[in-house]
Amino acid sequence: MGIANRRWQDAAAILVLLQLFLFHSATSQSFIGVNYGTIADNLPPAASTASLLMSTSIGKLRLYEPQPELVAALAGSNISILLGIPNGDVPSLANSPAAAASWVAANIPTTVPVSAISVGNELLNSGDSTLPPLLLPAMQNLLAALPAGSTTKISTVHSMAVLSASDPPSSGAFHTDLAGSLDPVLDFLHANGAPFMINPYPYFAYASDTRPETLAFCLFQPNAGRVDAGSGLTYTNMFDAQLDAIRAALDAKGYSGVDIVIAETGWPYKGDADEAGATVENARAYNANLVAHLKSQVGTPRTPGKSVDTYIFALYDEDLKGGPESERSFGLYKTDLAANYDAGLAKSGATAAPTILTPPPPAQGSTLQPSRGVTPTGFCQTTATVPGSTQGQQVPLNSYCYIPAGAVSRRADAGTWRLVWFGVLLCMAMVAGK
């Protein structure tokens, strides 16, 4: 009887470990964040926004500037903050350690974790030539002002325009004319364990090449796959291709240890007549499939089995933005808190089923839209405004896409390994219980 009891106790202990393992697998997928823009006059109260966020699986919130009321409302929510500093504030922080210390004292909350501070947004491509030399001094002053033992990282956010090449992803490289400003920043990130933050938008890549196969590639939908001739790796979606181009650029500079954070990515659900692809169906497909892709932990062909922290643009529409209709139509939710579409962010933890839409063929006799012609292979480039800019200006952005020949994906499946371990532990529990 004693031996039987001991076996049952052993089995129970193993089952507890199994439960802990499964719980960890279910709760460790805290890679998904959202951007909170404020160029609007109809945003809901901070408490309502906090309640909305806590009803979802969103674990991270990016603010473009301090939002004290919203931060206070998030106390106890386990939602961390990526806190931004507007470009216009960078000069004072660069020129005065005292100003940096005052900013930290006034804006770093004690009730909500701040994962990182972003010093400026796409500053190196802002068009203001006075700002790049000030970026590193501002970052250094802020780092020095953080309290002892702080885990908050100091970084900055870049647009994809910092890359001079991304086709194929293995050829990813930074613009050499940015080296004077970018290289010292990369050294700073490496020395302080801070991430490289960037804003890739497959939507803009599709806007420059509106073929159906490009839409499927951008929306994580079934497609033939595209082979990187340099690495031999196969890509089945634009997000992975852009992410791996960034990874290749960092690796080429010797910064393989610097992590990447996707500070913005998204898809508009509405646009002007000449904005191809800006529909509810496509926005849902992109964001829902992105969420499912991140939750799968499959990673990218270059870095399999590793999800990257990703902030979706944006929580709400911003009705005061200028530019085309799409600029005001990136919101996951309306300002009355109703969802614009289901992006698979319910807190139940369920992964949304992949959204598969068959792109319609061009109407017979139709012509390609101006500046959106077919790109036969490889590199494509388009000019568009930056959806996340809160500087009150429209900033030119070069978008890159990767469009080589097709093949079948061979990415590692991290979910399979979780199932294997589940089976091993279950068998151990069954054997111990005999």
N, C-alpha and C positions, 0 to 999 in steps of 0.2 A: 504494500500500500504506500509505503514511504517512497519507494522508487517511482511509482506511478505519479504520486503527487509532485515529486521533483521534476519529472518529465513535463507534467502539465505546467509547472511554474516556468520551466525553461521555454516551453512553447509560448506561454503568455508573454514572457520577456521579449522573445523574438518578434512576436506580433506587435508589441509596443514599439520596438525599433522599426518595424515595417511601417506602422502608422506614422511615426515621426519622419521616416524617409519620404513617404508619400506626401505628408503635410509640407515638408520642405520643398518638394518638387512643385507643389501647387502654389506655394506662397513666394518662391524665390524668383518668380517671373516679374519682378518689379522694374521692368525696363521701360514702361510706357508712361510718357508724360504728355502734357498739353501746354500750348502757349496761350497766355491771357493778354490780348491786346486791348488798348483803351481808347482808340480813336473812334469813339462812339458817344452818343448822348442818351442812350437808352439801356445801359448795362444794369443788370439786376443788383439788389443790395448784396453786400459782401457775405452776409449770413446765408443768403439763398445760393450764391455761387459755391460756398463751402459745402452746403448740404448736397448740392448737385454732384460735386466732385467726390464726396464720400459715398455716394450711391453707385459709383462706378469703380472699375479696377484701375483707374488712373492713380499712379503713385507719386507723380512728380509734376510740378507746376513751374513753368517759366514765366517770370515777370520781366518786362522790359525796363521797368523802373520800380522803385519801392512802392508798395501798396499796403500801408500799415493796417488799414481796416480789414482787408482780406486776409493778411497774414495772421492777425489776431483771431479772426473767425476760424482759422485752420488749426488752432491749438488743439493738441490731442488727437489729430486726425491721422497721423503717421504719413502725411503727405510732405515730401521734402520740396525745397524751393531752389530753383536756379534763378538767382537774383541779378538783374541787369542794371547797368549804368549807362544812361544815354550818352551818345557821342559828344554832345555839348558839354558834359561834365568832366570829360577826360582831361582837358588842359589844367584845370585847377587841381585835380588829384595828382597830376604828373609834376606840377611845379611846387606843391606844398605837402610835405609829409603830415603837417598839422591838419590840412584839409582832408587828407585820407583818413587820419585817425578820427576826425569828427564825423566823417561819413559812416565809418564802421560803427562808431558808438551810437549813431542815430538810427541806423538802418538794419543792423544784424540782430534779428530777434533771438530771444532766449527760449521761446515756447515752441518754435518750429525749426527743424533742422534745415540748414542752408548747405546744400551739397557743393555749390560753386557760385562764384560771382563772375559774371561776364562783363568785362570792361569794354563797353562799346558793342555795337552790332554792325558787322560787315564794314568795319572802320577802314581797313586797308583798301577797299574799293568804293569808298564813300564819295570820292571826287574832291575831297578837301585835303590838299597836300600838306597842310600844317599838322594834321592829326597823326599820321603814322609814326613820326619820330617821338611822339608823346606816349605812345601805347605802352611800351615797356616800362618807362619810369612810373606811370600810373599803376601798373600791375605790381611793380616792386614796392611802391609806397603802401598799397593796400595790403600786400602780404605782410609787411612789417607791422601794420596796424592791427592785424588780427590778434585776438587774445591768445595767450600761451596755451598750447595743446589743442588749438582749433583744428578741426578736420576739414574745414571749408577750403576748397581749391579756388585759385585765381586763374581765370582764363579769358578768352575773348572768342567771339563768334565770327566766322568767315563765310563768304559766299563761295559758290563753286568757281567763281571767276578767279580765285587764287591759283587754279590749276591751268597750266598751259597745254596739258595733254591728258586725255583720259580714255583714248581709244587706241588699242584695247586697254582694259583696266590695268594690266601689268605694266603699261607704259606711263602710268600716272606720274605727273611731275608738276612742281610748282613753277610759276612764272619767275624767271631769273631776275627780272627787274624789281621784284618784291623782296629779293633776298636781304637787302639792307635792313628792312623792317621786320621781315618774317623770321629770318634765321635766329636773331636774338630772342624772339618770342618762343620759338621752338626749343631753344636751349633752356629758357625759363620753365616751360612746361615739363621738360624732361627732368630738370633738377628738382622740381617740386611735386612731381607725381600728379600733375594736372592734365586734364584731357584736352585734345584738340577738338574744337567745336565747329561744326559746319552745317550749311543749309542746302541739302540737295533736293531738287524738285523734278521728279520724272515728268510731271505735268508739262513743264516748259520744253522738255525734250520732245514730247509728243506734239506740242504746238508747232514745232519746226519740221515735223515729219509725220503727217497725218495718215499714213498707211495703216490699214487694219492690223497688220502684224506688229507694228510698233505700238499700237494701243494695247494689244494683248501683252506684249513684253512689259509695258509700263504698269499695267494693272495686276501683275502677278497671275495672269490667266494662262491657260494651256497654250504653249507655243513650242516650236521646234527646238528652241534653245540656240545660243550663239557662242561660238568657240573663240576663246582668246588664243590667238596663234602664238603669242609670246609665252604663255604659261601652260597651255594645253587644257586649261580649265573651261568648263561650260557654264554659261549663265542663262538663267530662265527668267530673270526680271531685271529691270533697270535699276532698282534700288540697290541690289547687291553689286551691280556693275559700278555704279557711282561710288558706293562705299569702298569697294576694293581698289578703285582708282585712287581714292584718298589714302588708303592704307599703303598702296605701292609708292605714292609720293613721299609719305613719311618714312617708309623703309629705305627708300633711295637716299634720303638725307641722313640716315643713321638713327632714326627715332622709332625703331620697332617696338620699344617699350612704352610709347605714348599711346594711351587709349583714345578712341574716337567717340564723341557724343554727337548725335544728330540733333541739333538745336531746333531745327524746323524742317518739316516736310508735310505736304498735304496736297489736296486736290479741290478745286472750286466746284460747287454743285450748280453754279449758274454763271452765265457769261453773256457777252454781247454776241451779235449774230456772227461776227468773224472770229470768235474765240472757240476754236474746235475743241471738242471733248469736255467742255465745262457743263456737265450734266449731273443730276442727282445720282443716276445709275453708275456713272463712272467714279464719282466721289465716294460713293458707298463701296464700290468694288476696290478702289485703291486703299482706302483706310481700313476697311474690314479685313482685306487680305493682308495688309501690312501688319495689323494687330495679330492675326493668326500666324503669320510668318515669324514675328518676334516671339510669340508665346511658344512656338514649336522648338525654339532654341537651336534650330538647325544651323544658324550662322550663315556665312557666305562661303563661296567656293575657296577663297583664299584663307579664311579663318573659320573653318567649320566648327559647329558646336558652341559658338559664342554669340549671344545676342548683344546688341549695342543699345545703350540708353537712347531712346528716340522720343522726341517731343513733336506731337502732331500740331500743325497749325490749322485751325485755332479753336479755342473753346467756343467763342461767340463770333458772329459777324461784327464788323466795324463799319457802321453806316456813314461815318463822316470821312471815310477815305476817298481820295480822288482816283482818277484813272479809270480803267475799264470796269465793267460790272463785276468781273471775277474778283477784283480786289476786295469787294464788300461781301463775298460769298464763299468764304472758306470755313465758316463756322460749323462745328459739329452739332451745336445746339442753337436754337433761337434764344433771344433774350428773355422770352417768357418761360424758358427752361425746357421747352419741348425739343426733342431731337429732330434735326433736319433729316436724318436717316439713321439706321442701325449700323454702327461701326463695330459691333461686337465688344463693347466696353462694359457690359452689364457686370455687376459685382459677383454674380453667381459663379464666375470663374470659367464658365463654358466658353470654349473657343468657337467663334463664329465659323459656320461652314464657308468654304471658299465661294466667292461670288464669281460666277462664270457667265459672262455676257459674250455673245457672238458679235463682234464689230460688224456693222452693216457695210456692205460694199458701196463705193461711191455711186451716186445716181448716174444712170446712163446719160452721157452727153455733158456731165458736169465738168467743171474745170477746177484746178487746184487753186486754193486761196493764195492771194499775194503773200510772198515771203514764207509760204508753207509748202514749198514744192518737195517732190520726192528726193530723198538723199539716197543714192544707190547703195552705198556702203559706208561703214565707219562713222567718222566724226560728223556731228551736226551741231549747229550753234544758233541760238536765237537771242534776241534782246527782249527783255521783259522787266517789269518793275518788281521790286522786292516785297512780297506780301507782308512780311513781318516788320517792316520798317516803321518805327514809331517816332522818327525824327521829323515828321511833317514834310517829307520830300520823297519824290520818286527817284530811286537809284537804279541806273542801268545794271543789268545782270546778264552775264553770259551763261547760258546753260549748255551742258554737254550731254551727248548721248552716245550709246555704244551699239552699233548695228552691223556686226559681221555675219558670217554664214552660220547655219544652224547645226545643232547636234543635240544629243540627249543629255539631260542633267545627270551628274554623278555626285551630288552633294552628300555629305554624311548626314545621317538622320539621328540627331541626339535623342529623339523620343524613343527610338528603338532600344537604345541602351537602358533607358529608364524601365522599359517593359522587361528587358532581360533581367535586370536586378530585382524587379518585382517577383519574377518567377523563381529566381534563386532563393530569395528570402522566404517566399511562400513554401517552397519545397523543404527548406530547413525547418520551418515551423511544423510542417506535417510530420517530418521524420522525428523531430524531438517529441512530438505528442504521442508517438506509438509506444 
